[in-house]
Amino acid sequence: MSTTPTSASPEAPARPGTPARAAAHRPAGPRRPAGPSQDPPGAIPDGALSDGAGPAGTPGDRRAVRRRAGRYGAALGAYAAVKSAGFAVFLALLVHADDYSGKATGRGGGARPWDVLGSWDGVWYQRIALSGYHPQLIPLQGYQHATLYENSAVFFPLYPWLIRIVCACTGLGTYGAGMLVAVVASFVAAAGIFAVAARLGGVRAGVVAAAIWGLFPGSGVEWAVYSDSLFVALAAWSCHCVITRRWLTAGLLAFTAGLGRPTAAALIAAVSLTALVALVRRTDGIVRPLTAVLIAPWGLLGYIGWVGWKVGEPAGYFHLQRGAWNRYFDFGSATAHSLLDVLVGRWHAWQVNPVPDLIAIALLIALPGLVVLLMRTRPPLVLVVYTGLTIVAALASNQIFDNISRYLLPAFPLFIGLATALRRYSWATLAGLLALPALASGWYAGYALFELGVP
């Protein structure tokens, strides 16, 4: 992270007859304008996460490394604590209910409680890691909500590629490799969320934001054979690179995210728009922002184009999404109808899961407040665009209503506004506030999602 040098006082003129003092060395870069600091209370000023006090290997540099490790360590420790508590409750509920043993393997069931974590989408990712893709559009008759057979090509390749690599390197099976990738990626995501939140609200807000990432509704998929943790890790660090004006890295991360999930379109748009603004304003020259714009979309476009080429139709990926999985943009019609049906107790939607549906409604009620809290932090443009488009994609598409909690999980800037509002409290108070939600997340973000709904 680049540092912003502070201005030094002007050197006093040399007295007659005495040698002039050498001008103090000033590092190149923009200078902070005179006047009071514009940072919010508790915010980390530029470079505070990497405030080296001297060349590499000096005592000052080692102190800076220790400070950075301490800050990230606190955030990762908080995330690990809340996630472990929720995960333990999730497994305890699975053992207590024993419903998984009566369900089909891959559909919320399995021989052991933890097999549930490799079900649903996890089955598809493991199949892709083992045997690759075979894109086809095969007509299906006799089903109201499907006209094509399901096909693995709707699942993007980055996560199964990593599963396959970890299998080859460690000897783990696809389940173990998938879990390892997801858990490691969840900590990378927590670190990225901390880094972004700390720049807006300070270290304490960053630690709290990382903890909220571990107990947010839908967070049960973070430690499961799902690609959500990997995507959020890429999204958080890509946004951080935009904020710190590392355009090439931001573009590469957005490109990589485009190989992971179709919702990467929101990240690509956010990175590209912010880069175009920088390009117009000439704040970072031409080459670096332009390179980010040119790089960012090709992971997403390349995979969608490949599926279209394999099935023989340019829009083959979208035909498969709609015909086989009943997923398409409908301007929020399905969300509105499902919401009204649940509120009046009709439960007539094409996929009804009462408990997760009610959790989704609770999240929708809280959503405007989370947006207001985020905007109070005056977030950078990249966060505003990314969050807004992620919310639109989640709410304006035909999908399983109870999955809204999972579809909003990538909108990590929503955690930042809440975390910034909570930073005024002491660490002891924050621990008390987060303890019960951490335990309860094993139910509302884990058991309800995997066993009472369809994640």
C-alpha positions as CSV (number, residue, x, y, z in Angstrom):
1,M,0.0,0.0,0.0
2,S,1.4,3.3,-0.9
3,T,2.0,6.0,1.7
4,T,1.2,9.6,1.6
5,P,4.1,11.7,2.8
6,T,3.4,14.6,5.1
7,S,4.8,17.9,4.3
8,A,7.8,19.2,6.3
9,S,8.2,22.8,7.5
10,P,10.2,25.0,5.1
11,E,14.0,24.9,5.8
12,A,15.2,28.1,7.6
13,P,17.6,30.2,5.4
14,A,21.3,29.6,6.1
15,R,23.1,32.3,8.1
16,P,25.8,34.3,6.3
17,G,29.2,32.5,6.5
18,T,27.8,29.1,7.4
19,P,27.3,26.2,5.0
20,A,23.7,25.7,3.9
21,R,22.0,22.6,5.4
22,A,21.1,19.9,3.0
23,A,17.4,19.8,2.1
24,A,15.5,17.1,3.8
25,H,14.8,14.1,1.6
26,R,11.2,14.0,0.6
27,P,9.8,10.9,-1.1
28,A,8.1,11.4,-4.4
29,G,4.3,11.5,-4.6
30,P,1.4,13.7,-3.9
31,R,1.5,15.8,-0.7
32,R,-1.3,16.1,1.8
33,P,-2.9,19.5,1.6
34,A,-2.5,21.8,4.6
35,G,-5.4,21.9,7.0
36,P,-7.1,19.5,9.4
37,S,-7.2,15.8,8.5
38,Q,-10.2,14.7,6.5
39,D,-10.0,11.1,7.8
40,P,-13.0,9.9,9.8
41,P,-12.4,9.3,13.5
42,G,-10.5,6.1,13.9
43,A,-9.8,5.7,10.2
44,I,-6.4,4.4,9.1
45,P,-4.6,7.1,7.2
46,D,-2.9,6.3,3.9
47,G,-0.1,3.8,4.4
48,A,-1.0,3.0,8.0
49,L,-1.3,-0.7,7.2
50,S,2.2,-0.7,5.7
51,D,3.9,2.0,7.6
52,G,7.5,1.0,7.3
53,A,9.8,3.1,9.2
54,G,13.0,2.3,7.3
55,P,14.5,0.1,4.6
56,A,13.8,-3.6,4.5
57,G,15.5,-5.4,7.3
58,T,15.8,-2.4,9.6
59,P,14.3,-2.4,13.1
60,G,11.7,0.1,11.9
61,D,10.7,-2.2,9.1
62,R,10.4,-5.2,11.4
63,R,8.2,-3.1,13.7
64,A,5.9,-2.2,10.8
65,V,5.6,-5.9,9.8
66,R,4.7,-6.8,13.4
67,R,2.1,-4.0,13.5
68,R,0.6,-5.1,10.2
69,A,0.5,-8.8,11.4
70,G,-1.1,-7.7,14.6
71,R,-3.9,-5.8,12.8
72,Y,-4.6,-8.6,10.3
73,G,-4.2,-11.2,13.1
74,A,-6.9,-9.6,15.1
75,A,-9.3,-9.6,12.2
76,L,-8.6,-13.1,11.2
77,G,-8.8,-14.2,14.8
78,A,-12.2,-12.6,15.2
79,Y,-13.4,-14.2,12.0
80,A,-12.1,-17.6,13.1
81,A,-13.8,-17.3,16.5
82,V,-17.2,-16.4,15.2
83,K,-17.0,-18.9,12.3
84,S,-15.9,-21.8,14.5
85,A,-18.7,-21.1,17.0
86,G,-21.3,-21.1,14.2
87,F,-19.8,-24.2,12.5
88,A,-19.9,-26.1,15.8
89,V,-23.5,-25.3,16.3
90,F,-24.3,-26.3,12.7
91,L,-22.7,-29.7,13.1
92,A,-24.5,-30.2,16.5
93,L,-27.9,-29.4,14.9
94,L,-27.1,-31.9,12.1
95,V,-26.4,-34.6,14.6
96,H,-29.3,-33.8,16.8
97,A,-31.9,-33.7,14.0
98,D,-30.3,-36.6,12.0
99,D,-32.4,-35.5,9.0
100,Y,-29.4,-35.7,6.7
101,S,-29.3,-39.5,7.0
102,G,-32.7,-39.8,5.4
103,K,-32.0,-37.5,2.5
104,A,-30.4,-38.3,-0.9
105,T,-26.6,-37.8,-1.1
106,G,-25.9,-34.5,-2.7
107,R,-29.3,-33.1,-1.8
108,G,-28.7,-32.2,1.9
109,G,-27.9,-35.8,2.8
110,G,-24.9,-38.1,3.2
111,A,-23.4,-40.9,5.3
112,R,-21.9,-38.4,7.8
113,P,-23.0,-35.0,9.1
114,W,-20.3,-33.1,7.3
115,D,-21.2,-34.7,4.0
116,V,-24.0,-32.1,3.9
117,L,-21.3,-29.5,3.1
118,G,-20.5,-31.1,-0.2
119,S,-24.1,-31.4,-1.3
120,W,-26.2,-29.3,-3.7
121,D,-23.8,-27.1,-5.8
122,G,-20.8,-28.9,-4.2
123,V,-21.7,-32.1,-6.1
124,W,-21.5,-30.3,-9.4
125,Y,-18.1,-28.7,-8.5
126,Q,-16.7,-32.1,-7.6
127,R,-18.0,-33.7,-10.8
128,I,-16.3,-30.9,-12.9
129,A,-13.1,-31.3,-11.0
130,L,-13.1,-35.1,-11.7
131,S,-14.4,-35.2,-15.3
132,G,-14.5,-31.7,-16.7
133,Y,-17.3,-30.1,-18.8
134,H,-19.6,-31.5,-21.5
135,P,-21.8,-28.5,-22.5
136,Q,-25.0,-29.6,-24.1
137,L,-28.5,-28.2,-24.7
138,I,-30.8,-31.3,-24.3
139,P,-34.5,-30.7,-24.5
140,L,-36.6,-31.8,-21.5
141,Q,-40.3,-32.5,-21.6
142,G,-43.0,-32.6,-18.9
143,Y,-41.6,-30.1,-16.4
144,Q,-43.2,-26.8,-15.7
145,H,-40.1,-24.8,-14.8
146,A,-37.5,-26.6,-17.0
147,T,-37.1,-27.1,-20.7
148,L,-33.5,-28.3,-20.7
149,Y,-31.6,-31.0,-18.8
150,E,-29.3,-29.6,-16.1
151,N,-25.7,-29.3,-17.2
152,S,-22.5,-28.5,-15.4
153,A,-21.5,-25.7,-17.8
154,V,-23.5,-23.2,-15.8
155,F,-20.8,-23.5,-13.0
156,F,-17.8,-21.4,-13.8
157,P,-14.4,-23.2,-13.9
158,L,-12.1,-21.4,-11.4
159,Y,-13.1,-23.2,-8.3
160,P,-13.2,-26.7,-9.8
161,W,-9.8,-26.0,-11.4
162,L,-8.4,-25.2,-7.9
163,I,-10.0,-28.3,-6.5
164,R,-8.3,-30.4,-9.1
165,I,-5.0,-28.8,-8.5
166,V,-5.2,-29.3,-4.7
167,C,-6.2,-33.0,-5.3
168,A,-3.2,-33.5,-7.4
169,C,-0.8,-31.8,-5.0
170,T,-2.1,-33.2,-1.7
171,G,-3.8,-36.5,-2.5
172,L,-7.1,-35.3,-1.0
173,G,-10.3,-36.3,-2.6
174,T,-12.5,-33.7,-4.2
175,Y,-14.5,-33.1,-1.0
176,G,-11.4,-32.5,1.1
177,A,-9.8,-30.4,-1.6
178,G,-12.9,-28.3,-2.1
179,M,-13.2,-27.7,1.6
180,L,-9.6,-26.7,1.9
181,V,-9.8,-24.2,-1.0
182,A,-13.0,-22.7,0.5
183,V,-11.7,-22.4,4.0
184,V,-8.4,-20.8,3.0
185,A,-10.2,-18.5,0.6
186,S,-12.6,-17.5,3.4
187,F,-9.7,-16.2,5.5
188,V,-8.2,-14.4,2.4
189,A,-11.7,-12.8,2.0
190,A,-11.8,-11.8,5.7
191,A,-8.3,-10.2,5.3
192,G,-9.5,-8.3,2.3
193,I,-12.7,-7.1,4.0
194,F,-10.6,-5.9,6.9
195,A,-8.2,-4.0,4.6
196,V,-11.0,-2.2,2.9
197,A,-13.1,-1.5,6.0
198,A,-10.0,-0.3,7.9
199,R,-9.4,2.4,5.3
200,L,-12.9,3.7,5.8
201,G,-13.5,3.3,9.5
202,G,-10.3,2.3,11.2
203,V,-8.8,-0.9,12.6
204,R,-11.7,-1.6,14.9
205,A,-14.2,-1.3,12.2
206,G,-12.1,-3.6,10.0
207,V,-12.0,-6.3,12.7
208,V,-15.7,-6.1,13.2
209,A,-16.4,-6.2,9.4
210,A,-14.3,-9.4,9.2
211,A,-16.3,-10.9,12.0
212,I,-19.6,-9.9,10.4
213,W,-18.5,-11.7,7.2
214,G,-18.4,-14.9,9.3
215,L,-21.9,-14.6,10.7
216,F,-23.9,-12.8,8.0
217,P,-27.0,-14.7,6.7
218,G,-25.8,-17.0,4.0
219,S,-22.3,-17.4,5.5
220,G,-22.8,-21.1,5.9
221,V,-21.4,-21.6,2.4
222,E,-18.0,-20.1,3.4
223,W,-16.9,-23.4,4.9
224,A,-18.5,-25.7,2.3
225,V,-17.7,-27.0,-1.2
226,Y,-19.0,-23.7,-2.7
227,S,-17.2,-21.0,-4.6
228,D,-18.5,-18.0,-2.6
229,S,-15.5,-17.6,-0.4
230,L,-13.1,-17.6,-3.4
231,F,-15.2,-15.0,-5.2
232,V,-15.5,-12.7,-2.2
233,A,-11.7,-13.0,-1.7
234,L,-11.1,-11.8,-5.2
235,A,-13.7,-9.1,-5.1
236,A,-12.5,-7.6,-1.8
237,W,-8.9,-7.5,-2.8
238,S,-9.8,-6.2,-6.3
239,C,-11.7,-3.3,-4.7
240,H,-8.8,-2.7,-2.3
241,C,-6.4,-2.4,-5.2
242,V,-8.7,0.1,-6.9
243,I,-8.9,2.2,-3.7
244,T,-5.1,2.1,-3.5
245,R,-4.8,2.8,-7.2
246,R,-3.0,-0.5,-8.2
247,W,-4.9,-0.7,-11.4
248,L,-3.1,-3.7,-13.0
249,T,-3.6,-5.9,-10.0
250,A,-7.2,-4.8,-9.7
251,G,-7.8,-5.7,-13.4
252,L,-6.2,-9.1,-13.1
253,L,-8.2,-9.9,-10.0
254,A,-11.4,-8.9,-11.7
255,F,-10.4,-11.0,-14.7
256,T,-9.8,-14.0,-12.4
257,A,-13.1,-13.4,-10.6
258,G,-14.8,-13.5,-14.0
259,L,-13.7,-17.1,-14.2
260,G,-15.4,-17.9,-10.9
261,R,-18.9,-16.7,-11.0
262,P,-21.3,-14.9,-13.4
263,T,-22.0,-12.3,-10.7
264,A,-18.4,-11.1,-11.3
265,A,-20.1,-8.8,-13.8
266,A,-20.8,-6.4,-10.9
267,L,-17.1,-6.3,-9.9
268,I,-16.0,-5.9,-13.5
269,A,-18.3,-3.0,-14.0
270,A,-17.2,-1.4,-10.8
271,V,-13.5,-1.7,-11.5
272,S,-13.9,-0.6,-15.2
273,L,-16.1,2.4,-14.3
274,T,-13.7,3.6,-11.6
275,A,-10.8,3.1,-14.0
276,L,-12.5,5.1,-16.7
277,V,-13.2,8.0,-14.2
278,A,-9.5,8.0,-13.3
279,L,-8.6,7.9,-17.0
280,V,-10.8,10.9,-17.8
281,R,-9.4,12.9,-14.8
282,R,-5.8,11.8,-15.6
283,T,-5.3,11.1,-11.9
284,D,-3.1,8.0,-12.6
285,G,-2.0,8.5,-16.1
286,I,-3.5,6.6,-19.1
287,V,-1.7,3.2,-19.3
288,R,-2.6,1.7,-15.9
289,P,-6.3,2.5,-15.7
290,L,-6.8,1.7,-19.4
291,T,-5.0,-1.7,-18.9
292,A,-7.4,-2.5,-16.1
293,V,-10.4,-1.7,-18.3
294,L,-9.1,-3.9,-21.1
295,I,-8.2,-6.8,-18.9
296,A,-11.1,-7.1,-16.4
297,P,-14.0,-8.5,-18.5
298,W,-12.3,-11.2,-20.4
299,G,-12.5,-14.0,-17.9
300,L,-16.3,-13.7,-17.8
301,L,-16.7,-13.1,-21.5
302,G,-14.2,-15.8,-22.4
303,Y,-16.0,-18.5,-20.5
304,I,-19.5,-17.5,-21.6
305,G,-18.2,-17.4,-25.2
306,W,-16.6,-20.9,-24.8
307,V,-19.9,-22.4,-23.6
308,G,-21.7,-20.8,-26.5
309,W,-19.2,-22.1,-29.0
310,K,-19.4,-25.7,-27.5
311,V,-23.2,-25.8,-27.7
312,G,-23.4,-24.1,-31.1
313,E,-25.3,-21.0,-29.9
314,P,-23.7,-17.7,-29.0
315,A,-26.2,-17.3,-26.1
316,G,-26.0,-20.9,-25.1
317,Y,-24.9,-20.2,-21.6
318,F,-28.0,-18.0,-21.0
319,H,-30.3,-20.6,-22.6
320,L,-28.9,-23.2,-20.2
321,Q,-29.3,-20.9,-17.2
322,R,-33.0,-20.2,-18.0
323,G,-34.0,-23.6,-19.5
324,A,-32.3,-25.9,-17.1
325,W,-32.0,-23.9,-13.9
326,N,-34.8,-21.3,-14.2
327,R,-32.4,-18.4,-13.6
328,Y,-32.9,-15.2,-15.6
329,F,-33.2,-11.4,-15.1
330,D,-36.9,-10.5,-14.5
331,F,-36.6,-7.0,-13.1
332,G,-37.5,-8.2,-9.6
333,S,-40.8,-9.8,-10.5
334,A,-40.1,-13.2,-8.8
335,T,-38.7,-11.5,-5.7
336,A,-41.7,-9.3,-5.3
337,H,-44.2,-12.1,-5.8
338,S,-42.3,-14.4,-3.5
339,L,-42.1,-11.7,-0.8
340,L,-45.8,-11.0,-1.0
341,D,-46.7,-14.7,-0.9
342,V,-44.6,-15.3,2.2
343,L,-45.9,-12.3,4.0
344,V,-49.5,-13.5,3.5
345,G,-48.7,-17.1,4.2
346,R,-49.5,-18.5,0.7
347,W,-46.3,-20.3,0.0
348,H,-47.2,-20.7,-3.6
349,A,-43.8,-20.0,-5.1
350,W,-42.1,-22.5,-7.4
351,Q,-39.6,-23.3,-4.6
352,V,-41.0,-22.9,-1.1
353,N,-38.8,-23.2,2.0
354,P,-40.7,-21.4,4.9
355,V,-37.9,-21.0,7.4
356,P,-35.2,-19.7,5.0
357,D,-37.8,-17.6,3.3
358,L,-38.5,-15.8,6.6
359,I,-34.8,-15.3,7.1
360,A,-34.6,-13.8,3.6
361,I,-37.4,-11.4,4.5
362,A,-35.6,-10.3,7.7
363,L,-32.5,-9.6,5.6
364,L,-34.6,-7.6,3.1
365,I,-36.0,-5.5,6.0
366,A,-32.5,-4.8,7.2
367,L,-31.1,-4.1,3.8
368,P,-32.0,-0.4,3.5
369,G,-30.5,0.3,6.9
370,L,-27.3,-1.4,5.9
371,V,-27.1,0.7,2.7
372,V,-27.7,3.9,4.6
373,L,-24.9,3.0,7.1
374,L,-22.5,2.2,4.2
375,M,-23.2,5.5,2.5
376,R,-22.6,7.4,5.7
377,T,-19.0,6.3,5.5
378,R,-18.7,8.1,2.1
379,P,-17.4,5.0,0.3
380,P,-15.3,5.2,-2.8
381,L,-17.0,4.8,-6.2
382,V,-15.8,1.3,-6.7
383,L,-17.6,0.1,-3.6
384,V,-20.8,2.0,-4.4
385,V,-21.0,0.5,-7.9
386,Y,-20.1,-3.0,-6.8
387,T,-22.6,-3.1,-3.9
388,G,-25.4,-1.5,-5.9
389,L,-25.0,-3.9,-8.9
390,T,-24.7,-6.9,-6.6
391,I,-27.9,-6.0,-4.8
392,V,-29.7,-5.5,-8.2
393,A,-28.4,-8.9,-9.4
394,A,-29.7,-10.6,-6.3
395,L,-33.1,-9.0,-6.2
396,A,-33.9,-8.5,-9.9
397,S,-33.4,-12.1,-11.0
398,N,-35.7,-15.1,-10.9
399,Q,-34.2,-17.4,-8.3
400,I,-35.0,-19.4,-5.2
401,F,-36.3,-16.8,-2.7
402,D,-34.6,-18.2,0.3
403,N,-31.2,-17.9,-1.4
404,I,-31.3,-14.1,-1.2
405,S,-29.1,-14.4,1.9
406,R,-26.5,-16.2,-0.1
407,Y,-26.8,-13.9,-3.1
408,L,-26.2,-10.9,-0.9
409,L,-23.2,-12.4,0.8
410,P,-20.7,-11.1,-1.8
411,A,-22.0,-7.5,-1.1
412,F,-19.3,-7.2,1.6
413,P,-19.3,-3.4,1.7
414,L,-22.7,-3.7,3.5
415,F,-20.7,-5.1,6.5
416,I,-18.5,-2.0,6.5
417,G,-21.2,0.5,7.3
418,L,-22.5,-1.6,10.2
419,A,-19.0,-2.2,11.5
420,T,-18.2,1.5,11.3
421,A,-21.3,2.2,13.4
422,L,-20.2,-0.3,16.0
423,R,-16.6,0.8,16.3
424,R,-17.4,3.2,19.1
425,Y,-17.9,0.3,21.5
426,S,-15.2,-1.3,23.5
427,W,-13.7,-4.7,22.6
428,A,-15.5,-6.3,25.5
429,T,-18.9,-4.8,24.4
430,L,-18.3,-5.9,20.8
431,A,-17.5,-9.4,21.9
432,G,-20.8,-9.5,23.9
433,L,-22.8,-8.2,20.9
434,L,-21.3,-10.7,18.5
435,A,-21.3,-13.8,20.7
436,L,-25.0,-14.8,20.4
437,P,-25.2,-14.0,16.6
438,A,-22.0,-16.1,16.1
439,L,-23.7,-19.1,17.8
440,A,-27.0,-18.5,16.1
441,S,-25.4,-18.3,12.7
442,G,-24.9,-22.1,12.9
443,W,-28.7,-22.3,12.6
444,Y,-29.8,-19.3,10.4
445,A,-26.7,-19.3,8.1
446,G,-26.0,-23.0,8.2
447,Y,-28.7,-25.5,9.1
448,A,-31.5,-23.5,7.8
449,L,-29.7,-22.9,4.5
450,F,-28.5,-26.5,3.8
451,E,-31.2,-28.6,5.5
452,L,-34.3,-26.5,5.5
453,G,-33.7,-24.8,2.1
454,V,-31.6,-25.2,-1.0
455,P,-28.4,-23.1,-1.0
